């Protein structure tokens, strides 16, 4: 009788440490939590908080012996997992406890068909093969909502979309009807509309099969949507845990409060219908030719951006939203003439389309860009001061050494960094700080117009809100004009005065942001907003599967 | 001070559990942490590290070959004045001789003249240069190492010089070649010229290779396509035969050979650098630099070249060793450096034609083998040092 009353998974006082050159560092510090049968527990925290490490140690998937457990126990159905031999734990992995990972691109073997991959799991743990395995595979694929499962059996992973791949991963995890499913950020790599579908699927299956779910995420919206209980992790410790309702309505720990308050405040720059136009395009096209055959004849085009017309006025922020592959980033690069395009681009009254490198240079001072990846956007071999001053050397070569330094210091203050740090190298800074350096590099030239290409997407929740505040402050101070490209609608909503929604290179809908958020006209926009703000799936047909 | 230092945002204080986020600032010159790590990795490859020092010391010492093996003393004290014959050429009349020609310090007549005036000659360790013919050979050339000679073989020379035994002769430690020249002296000079040749060839061909690869990788498109096809055709030419033909047409010399070998060696780095530039030009910080209006030349030098240098550095020791090998091969075949130059290849070919004198072959073989092994070991250590995934306990 005892077996029924005890929790399915009971993690007690668990610590995880990693050996490295200088000794051992603790990634997880004495955490305890338990998962009852049929419940969903979410581990939430920022990157580096130890949530993934905690989950991986349940299945002993950490790189032992580099990783060690200085203390703790993990009991699954009353059996201790930590002391188990590799052979015993293998019989539990994929059988009693399954796991799905973040990256559906790399979690599937590209050389095997879907049938082979699912069949292998069935063979390994239940010894099923042949026609029986095939019918079970079909059943699983139907269960995870893959359309036309019969034709998909012979498909290779690259023939499926990201969402479908994640569905296959879930099918594989479900193959042996596990008691516990660990989902390690399963939707982070997916578009918002697909994310909503996968979440719906997961909670559906969990309820139907009476399975328990350990859900790891950094997104509080997802936690609220799917979990029964939540453990908030920070710096390797669980700082707060309890039922989702309680934690969200009355958080106790200051960190949880900060996390919940980290939502960017919506305070967009007001539309300026009479201000001068900074940049405008008419029927802008970026077509990549598809060439085939011996003579490389052009047989068609990939239309990355197809006939986009936009106008941005001084002091405004134009938000460009859309899913991955919709052409948002390509549009941003083309506006700055960093990739070639067709159609007029009028910047401050001059058509800059077709200007040569030398002719373009005077304009570069007034148009800048900030990229998504704070790790890739800074040259690792230059000091922060050199990185920021690089543009000054090009555009204001007459500046003396000390004038240049003054400008660098001023730019660093503008973005809220200590100017004393300017002699350091990028790797010494955190992601949020690096993004500030990228912004400093852009604003040091005192531009009129900045393209922000997903500047907050790579940052943790807490820093996203700070970044939004910083961008807004800079805009007010220097009267900047922004184009803000993002797939994160919450961030866009807090900054954009105008909005364009892109899909497949075309503008689906445009208008003043306040109006558009209230009354989306097209089905696609409605589906996008539903998925992003409420994590709901739309009526089928409006979005990709 | 009215200056207000803006407080760093709260994220600076968040220390991840996996180590400190921001190490303290260092003032003054220090190698970057990355280079420190590389140096540590290089050192932990013991074989390569020791090879590096042995090679460096050998090369450094061989640069002063004139002071180690020479037929001129490096210092002569004569008549209260100091003379530096190893560096400056003096005529015989300086020391009271009869001829205006350069003094031959090995000549017993001159030695006597100096000694009579109470002068002293300070000789290098080995009293032969690479071109000195030992005129007092006990046996016909090629002659055995002196320490292998029997008293009977030595007798005529010993008597002629008025000495007591073989042991008092000027030693040819590794014997002489077929023209009576000291093998040790020729090895020292030959090593120097081989290494200098290898380094010069590597340096120039890397400069050309990096430039060509960089231009191709950065600009891509038709430039890349054209260059790549040209290189394919160029590398399809059987280079050794062409080298043989060219060196039999042109008068061979150090720089002529360098030029001829350069024709083919520059391609070795092109592919590598091209690939690095192709990869690098899509980095966001390159796009950021373009958005700042930085010119292509500056982007290539400041941002892309440092990335390509890592891959290049890894290859350099191997290119040096292959350059040395090519020179030795040409010398061996007789198409290399002009006759009379000290060269390891020529020593090997003498060893081949004088099988009765095994010291020639052995000396040539071991010096080439040791030199190339040292270079390869260094190359392995450099490769380890630049490998970002390599970990040492």
Boltz contact constraints between the chains, C-beta under 6 A:
constraints:
  - contact:
      token1: [A, 25]
      token2: [B, 18]
      max_distance: 6.0
  - contact:
      token1: [A, 25]
      token2: [B, 19]
      max_distance: 6.0
  - contact:
      token1: [A, 26]
      token2: [B, 17]
      max_distance: 6.0
  - contact:
      token1: [A, 27]
      token2: [B, 17]
      max_distance: 6.0
  - contact:
      token1: [A, 48]
      token2: [B, 16]
      max_distance: 6.0
  - contact:
      token1: [A, 235]
      token2: [B, 17]
      max_distance: 6.0
  - contact:
      token1: [A, 236]
      token2: [B, 17]
      max_distance: 6.0
  - contact:
      token1: [A, 336]
      token2: [B, 291]
      max_distance: 6.0
  - contact:
      token1: [A, 338]
      token2: [B, 290]
      max_distance: 6.0
  - contact:
      token1: [A, 361]
      token2: [B, 293]
      max_distance: 6.0
  - contact:
      token1: [A, 364]
      token2: [B, 293]
      max_distance: 6.0
  - contact:
      token1: [A, 369]
      token2: [B, 291]
      max_distance: 6.0
  - contact:
      token1: [A, 371]
      token2: [B, 284]
      max_distance: 6.0
  - contact:
      token1: [A, 373]
      token2: [B, 284]
      max_distance: 6.0
  - contact:
      token1: [A, 376]
      token2: [B, 283]
      max_distance: 6.0
  - contact:
      token1: [A, 376]
      token2: [B, 284]
      max_distance: 6.0
  - contact:
      token1: [A, 377]
      token2: [B, 284]
      max_distance: 6.0
  - contact:
      token1: [A, 377]
      token2: [B, 285]
      max_distance: 6.0
  - contact:
      token1: [A, 377]
      token2: [B, 288]
      max_distance: 6.0
  - contact:
      token1: [A, 378]
      token2: [B, 285]
      max_distance: 6.0
  - contact:
      token1: [A, 379]
      token2: [B, 285]
      max_distance: 6.0
  - contact:
      token1: [A, 379]
      token2: [B, 303]
      max_distance: 6.0
  - contact:
      token1: [A, 381]
      token2: [B, 306]
      max_distance: 6.0
  - contact:
      token1: [A, 391]
      token2: [B, 292]
      max_distance: 6.0
  - contact:
      token1: [A, 394]
      token2: [B, 292]
      max_distance: 6.0
  - contact:
      token1: [A, 394]
      token2: [B, 293]
      max_distance: 6.0
  - contact:
      token1: [A, 394]
      token2: [B, 294]
      max_distance: 6.0
  - contact:
      token1: [A, 413]
      token2: [B, 6]
      max_distance: 6.0
  - contact:
      token1: [A, 416]
      token2: [B, 6]
      max_distance: 6.0
  - contact:
      token1: [A, 416]
      token2: [B, 9]
      max_distance: 6.0
  - contact:
      token1: [A, 418]
      token2: [B, 8]
      max_distance: 6.0
  - contact:
      token1: [A, 428]
      token2: [B, 22]
      max_distance: 6.0
  - contact:
      token1: [A, 430]
      token2: [B, 11]
      max_distance: 6.0
  - contact:
      token1: [A, 430]
      token2: [B, 21]
      max_distance: 6.0
  - contact:
      token1: [A, 432]
      token2: [B, 11]
      max_distance: 6.0
  - contact:
      token1: [A, 463]
      token2: [B, 11]
      max_distance: 6.0
